[in-house]
Amino acid sequence: MQAEGSDVRRLTRAPAKEDHGTRSPDGKRIAYQHEHQGNTDVYAMNGDK
């Protein structure tokens, strides 16, 4: 995603609700909340995908 909000694309394939994404201070990782069947977990992935 560009700074002004264009070029948005999905980074995951899970059918569950995933939101509250945030980048690490160095910009290398993205953490996000994953909600599935009443359970909520936090995941992190590389930010260069």
PyMOL commands that set and color helices and strands:
alter all, ss='L'
color gray80, all
select strands_A, chain A and resi 17-23+29-36+39-46
alter strands_A, ss='S'
color yellow, strands_A
deselect
rebuild
show_as cartoon
